[in-house]
Amino acid sequence: MPALAEAPPRPVLRLSVDTLSRISNIPARRWAAQVLAGPSLTYRRLGEQAALGNSPYVTPSAFSRFLDNVAPNQLAQEEKASAGFGIQVQAHRMLNGRWSLSTGLGYQEYATQTTYYYYQPVTTGVPGLGSTPISPASIGPNRLTHRDIYRFLTVPVRLGYGLGQGSASRWYYGVLAGADAAIYVGGKSTGADTSPRNWSSSGAPYRPVSLSISAGLDLRYRATSRVELLAQPTATYFVNSLMKSDSELTPRYLVGTGVLFGLSYGLR
């Protein structure tokens, strides 16, 4: 009996669960050192304006702080966004083909700007014969701009996820999200008499440690087998008010958006 011819093998359809563009040229080095720095545009979100509270008894010190901060609380409503900047040094580790984790130390400066107008009394006359005051409205207003500055040492932690590569294999893009522990180290703000007041890390009406969250993009260009050029557009928000609860100052939550540029050097 003649042998039956074997049927040709059936084609097998293979499906990939990962539908994102493939990252075929991920660096073999899992550890890298990164240095980043760049400008930002910073602002704040104000909470409910400070008040003396509902207690029938107000301590003299609380009442004094409230009076001292009337002018700063009023000027806070007029604040505008201003330029800030940041710098970070990080250790970066690739967890697998797409996930990465980085942490390190940084410095971040947030700022707002306030412009207000005031009248300065002026008198005229002949010395010894008296003088005649001129109405302030006839010589004003005078314009003055103050810049409030908040400086922090930060401990950033970032989790990254790679989305794929650009048309050229040297380009890589992904997303970043994370949090920063922000340690207040000093700054400058508007005082009770609307004049600038400098602050150090001690004695300031600001929390010594705050927490911020951030999200953004991770854009990389591989210049050599070890060196990558980085650009990370990022938005940041403070989840707690910068002001101490007993400061009698309007609560403020700092926000910022900017771009960090830098280098990544593969270690191993």
Phi, psi and omega in degrees: 000126183296143180289141178284139178290138180289138178290142179297147181297143179283143178293142180253127179266118180254128180250141177257130179291324181279106183267357178286161179299141186288147174252090190272350188230043180291136179301142181288335182287128184269337180250143178210152173256135184234140173233125183226148176202153179175170182274166177209163172248119189243154182205194177209154170252126182272140173272197179294135184300142183299143177220171182282351177094178184265356182291138178291344181244125179242126181292151178302322180294320178295320179295320179296317178297321180298315179295320180296333186256010178300311181296311177302322180292324177290318180292334180300330180292340184260004184293145177239165178293153179214170184278140173228187175200168181210160176215142182219145170239123189230153164257127186243134179228131172279121180278322173202202183298335184237324185272143177217160179222137178220149177205165181173215179231152180207174175227133182225137177239125175250152181206152169228162183230136181233129175246126178222167185238142180218161179248135180247118181298138178227139177241150178231161178148178180266127180305134180089343181249011181093170180218158182244119179290142176262141179302132179306328182296339183276348182238358184243190358273159173263144184256134179220137180239129176246147177239113176275133186234138178231122184247139184223143159270136186236153171240093183277143172230124184232134172251125183246152176224123181282130178266332180156197180241157173282188181298329174263138187293347179283341181270141180219140180220149181198190180239155180230148172208149181178198183214158178232136164273118185251116182259117183289129182239358178143177180165203183212140179214172180280128182274185183296329179264022180064017175260153181296144177228129180272144181235148170253185181290339179250143178083001181274155178278018184250150178298140179292328180225131177234169179236130176236153176242155184213158176208149181182199182249155177236105182249129185226144174230121182278108181279319177221185180294339180247331190258132173237141173267135187241148168217125184230089172293128189218145172245139185230145179218132176279124184278344176239156179293140178290331185282145172293150185294333182259016183279344185062021175256149180300128179302140178223138180244112185287143176225156179198154173219138183191189180226129173260130176247147180183194182233147173237129181242118181291132182262312178195000000 
